[in-house]
Amino acid sequence: MNKVTLSLLATASTFVFAGAVSAQALSLNEVVANDSSTDDQEFVELCGTPGMDLSSYTLVVIEGESTAMGTIDVAQPLSGVMPADGFYVIGDAAVSPDLLMSANWIENGGETVLLVQNFTGSQGMDIDAENDCVADGPIGTIVDAIGFAVPSFGDCGSYYGALALGPDTGDSGTANFDVAGAARCTDCDGDWGMICLAGTEPATDPGCDTNNAFNPYVVSFASPGSQNLCGPVSVESSSWGHIKSDYR
């Protein structure tokens, strides 16, 4: 199989999110959608100004796979304020979140993760009736977005103008894997790059594709609730126990 070109990365959309993310604004900062082994340590990390009110925001995840393309899988309202350290974690119990979610709450494969202000949609809503990877209409103000896709599988990972990372072709450069996750470097307003976690790919092909121009760095370890660990660096094997003991 030839290496898949990331054609979805430049996909246009009628409804795009507004401008570059400011370090003072609320933004998506890190996402793990496909963690090692059983997916019970998934999370979305937000970055923002300490003390800012989160009550007008909703975390939205839109399905990109052909079986339910355009379906809003997750529409989680936020509440409270941004913690003093400027990071807010939404996720499974294992990552010590600020907002607890059930295990396996983000599906693997094609997904678009959005931070939406004044959300007007609903969970279960289909925003792509034509299944053409273009949203049918607005669902509020898109503050930030990131997507994951394996184009050869027919995934949509770029609703509302989101950058779509994927696939992870591994060390061989020939296989198609779901991206484990994504993180900004620098925190809050940097470029997006792939997260590589041990166990998210077969043992025969355990590495990340580090040679794609759209993925200028690789994050070796996920770091929910703390600064992102950005490269360029060599991908190292790790366990979540190691991650938590070092960075939590």
C-alpha positions as CSV (number, residue, x, y, z in Angstrom):
1,M,0.0,0.0,0.0
2,N,1.4,3.4,-0.9
3,K,1.6,6.1,1.7
4,V,-1.6,8.1,1.8
5,T,-1.4,11.8,1.1
6,L,-3.1,13.9,3.7
7,S,-5.5,15.5,1.3
8,L,-8.0,16.3,4.1
9,L,-5.5,18.7,5.7
10,A,-6.4,21.5,3.3
11,T,-10.1,20.7,3.0
12,A,-12.2,23.8,2.8
13,S,-15.5,24.2,4.6
14,T,-18.2,26.7,4.4
15,F,-18.2,27.3,8.1
16,V,-14.7,28.0,9.4
17,F,-13.6,28.9,12.9
18,A,-12.4,32.4,13.5
19,G,-8.7,33.2,13.0
20,A,-5.6,32.1,14.8
21,V,-5.9,31.1,18.5
22,S,-4.7,33.8,20.9
23,A,-2.7,32.7,24.0
24,Q,-5.3,34.7,26.0
25,A,-8.3,32.9,24.5
26,L,-9.7,29.5,25.3
27,S,-8.3,26.9,22.9
28,L,-7.9,23.2,22.4
29,N,-4.4,22.2,23.5
30,E,-4.1,18.4,23.6
31,V,-6.3,15.4,22.6
32,V,-5.8,11.7,23.1
33,A,-8.5,9.7,21.2
34,N,-6.8,6.3,20.9
35,D,-4.7,5.5,23.9
36,S,-2.7,2.4,24.6
37,S,-4.5,-0.9,24.9
38,T,-8.1,-0.4,26.3
39,D,-9.2,3.2,25.6
40,D,-9.8,4.2,29.2
41,Q,-7.5,7.2,29.3
42,E,-8.8,9.5,26.6
43,F,-8.9,13.2,27.2
44,V,-9.2,16.7,25.8
45,E,-7.1,19.4,27.4
46,L,-8.1,23.1,27.1
47,C,-5.7,26.0,27.6
48,G,-7.0,29.4,28.7
49,T,-6.8,32.4,31.0
50,P,-7.0,31.4,34.7
51,G,-10.4,32.3,36.1
52,M,-12.2,32.7,32.8
53,D,-15.8,31.6,32.8
54,L,-16.4,28.4,30.8
55,S,-20.2,28.2,31.0
56,S,-20.8,29.4,27.5
57,Y,-18.6,26.7,25.9
58,T,-19.4,23.1,24.7
59,L,-16.9,20.4,23.7
60,V,-18.3,18.8,20.5
61,V,-17.0,15.6,18.8
62,I,-18.4,14.9,15.3
63,E,-18.2,11.4,13.8
64,G,-16.2,11.2,10.5
65,E,-16.5,7.5,9.6
66,S,-18.9,6.4,6.8
67,T,-21.2,4.5,9.1
68,A,-22.4,7.6,10.9
69,M,-20.7,10.5,9.1
70,G,-21.6,13.9,10.4
71,T,-23.2,12.6,13.6
72,I,-22.5,14.7,16.8
73,D,-21.2,11.9,19.1
74,V,-20.4,14.2,22.0
75,A,-21.9,17.5,23.1
76,Q,-20.5,18.2,26.5
77,P,-21.3,21.6,28.1
78,L,-18.6,23.1,30.2
79,S,-19.0,24.8,33.6
80,G,-17.0,26.5,36.2
81,V,-13.8,28.5,35.6
82,M,-10.4,27.9,34.1
83,P,-8.0,26.6,36.9
84,A,-5.1,28.7,38.1
85,D,-2.6,26.7,36.0
86,G,-4.4,27.5,32.8
87,F,-5.2,23.9,31.9
88,Y,-8.7,22.2,32.0
89,V,-8.9,18.5,31.4
90,I,-12.0,16.7,30.2
91,G,-11.5,12.9,30.3
92,D,-11.4,9.5,31.9
93,A,-10.7,9.0,35.6
94,A,-7.2,7.8,35.0
95,V,-6.1,11.3,33.8
96,S,-7.4,13.1,36.9
97,P,-9.8,15.3,34.9
98,D,-11.5,18.6,35.9
99,L,-14.6,17.2,34.1
100,L,-15.1,13.4,34.3
101,M,-16.2,11.4,31.3
102,S,-17.0,7.7,30.9
103,A,-14.4,5.3,29.4
104,N,-14.1,5.1,25.6
105,W,-16.0,8.4,25.1
106,I,-14.1,9.4,21.9
107,E,-14.4,6.9,19.1
108,N,-11.3,5.9,17.1
109,G,-11.0,6.7,13.5
110,G,-12.3,9.8,11.7
111,E,-13.4,12.5,14.2
112,T,-13.5,16.3,14.5
113,V,-13.1,17.7,18.0
114,L,-14.4,21.3,18.4
115,L,-14.7,23.9,21.1
116,V,-17.9,25.7,20.4
117,Q,-19.3,28.8,22.1
118,N,-23.1,29.3,22.3
119,F,-23.7,25.8,20.9
120,T,-27.0,25.5,19.0
121,G,-26.8,21.8,18.0
122,S,-27.5,18.6,20.0
123,Q,-26.0,15.3,20.6
124,G,-27.0,12.8,18.0
125,M,-27.7,15.5,15.4
126,D,-26.5,14.8,11.8
127,I,-24.7,17.9,10.5
128,D,-23.8,16.3,7.1
129,A,-26.9,14.9,5.6
130,E,-25.2,14.5,2.2
131,N,-22.2,12.7,3.6
132,D,-19.8,14.9,1.7
133,C,-17.6,16.0,4.5
134,V,-19.1,19.5,4.5
135,A,-21.3,20.7,7.4
136,D,-24.9,21.7,6.4
137,G,-25.0,24.7,8.7
138,P,-23.5,26.4,11.8
139,I,-23.8,25.0,15.3
140,G,-22.5,28.0,17.1
141,T,-19.2,29.9,17.1
142,I,-16.4,27.5,16.4
143,V,-13.6,28.7,18.7
144,D,-11.1,26.0,17.9
145,A,-11.0,22.6,16.1
146,I,-8.7,19.6,15.3
147,G,-9.6,16.5,13.3
148,F,-8.3,12.9,12.8
149,A,-8.8,10.9,9.7
150,V,-7.6,7.9,7.6
151,P,-8.5,9.1,4.1
152,S,-8.1,5.7,2.5
153,F,-10.9,4.5,4.9
154,G,-13.2,7.2,3.6
155,D,-13.0,9.2,6.8
156,C,-14.0,12.8,7.2
157,G,-11.8,14.6,9.8
158,S,-12.2,18.2,8.8
159,Y,-15.6,19.6,9.5
160,Y,-15.8,23.4,10.0
161,G,-12.4,24.0,8.6
162,A,-10.5,21.8,11.1
163,L,-7.0,20.7,10.4
164,A,-7.1,16.9,10.0
165,L,-4.1,14.8,11.2
166,G,-3.7,11.3,9.8
167,P,-3.1,8.7,9.1
168,D,-0.1,7.7,11.2
169,T,1.9,5.6,8.8
170,G,4.3,4.3,11.4
171,D,8.0,3.5,10.9
172,S,7.4,1.6,7.6
173,G,5.6,4.6,6.0
174,T,3.1,2.1,4.3
175,A,0.5,1.3,6.9
176,N,-2.6,3.2,8.0
177,F,-3.2,3.7,11.7
178,D,-5.4,6.0,13.6
179,V,-3.6,8.9,15.2
180,A,-3.3,8.4,18.9
181,G,-3.8,12.1,19.5
182,A,-2.5,15.6,18.9
183,A,-0.9,18.4,20.9
184,R,0.0,22.0,20.3
185,C,3.6,23.2,20.5
186,T,3.9,25.7,22.0
187,D,1.0,25.4,24.5
188,C,-2.3,27.3,23.7
189,D,-1.4,28.7,20.3
190,G,1.3,26.6,18.6
191,D,1.1,24.3,15.6
192,W,-0.5,20.9,15.9
193,G,1.5,17.7,15.8
194,M,0.8,14.0,16.4
195,I,1.1,12.3,19.7
196,C,2.7,8.8,19.6
197,L,2.0,6.4,22.5
198,A,3.3,2.9,23.0
199,G,0.7,0.4,22.3
200,T,-1.4,2.3,19.8
201,E,0.1,0.4,16.8
202,P,1.1,-3.2,16.2
203,A,4.4,-4.2,17.8
204,T,5.9,-4.8,14.4
205,D,5.4,-1.2,13.5
206,P,5.6,0.8,16.7
207,G,6.7,4.2,15.5
208,C,5.2,7.5,14.2
209,D,5.5,9.0,10.8
210,T,7.8,12.0,11.5
211,N,8.4,12.9,7.9
212,N,5.2,14.5,7.0
213,A,5.3,18.3,6.4
214,F,1.9,18.7,8.1
215,N,3.3,17.1,11.3
216,P,6.4,19.2,12.1
217,Y,7.0,17.6,15.4
218,V,6.0,14.5,17.4
219,V,5.0,14.5,21.0
220,S,6.5,11.6,22.8
221,F,4.2,11.5,25.8
222,A,0.8,12.7,26.5
223,S,0.7,15.2,29.4
224,P,-2.9,15.9,30.6
225,G,-3.0,18.9,32.8
226,S,0.6,20.1,32.2
227,Q,2.8,21.5,29.5
228,N,3.0,19.7,26.3
229,L,6.2,17.7,25.6
230,C,7.1,18.8,22.1
231,G,10.0,17.9,19.8
232,P,11.3,17.4,17.3
233,V,12.4,14.4,19.3
234,S,12.7,10.7,18.9
235,V,9.6,8.7,19.8
236,E,10.1,6.8,23.0
237,S,8.1,4.0,24.5
238,S,6.2,4.8,27.7
239,S,3.4,3.7,29.9
240,W,0.7,5.8,31.4
241,G,2.1,5.0,34.8
242,H,5.3,6.6,33.7
243,I,3.4,9.6,32.3
244,K,1.4,10.2,35.5
245,S,4.4,9.7,37.8
246,D,6.5,12.2,35.9
247,Y,4.0,14.9,35.0
248,R,1.0,14.7,37.4
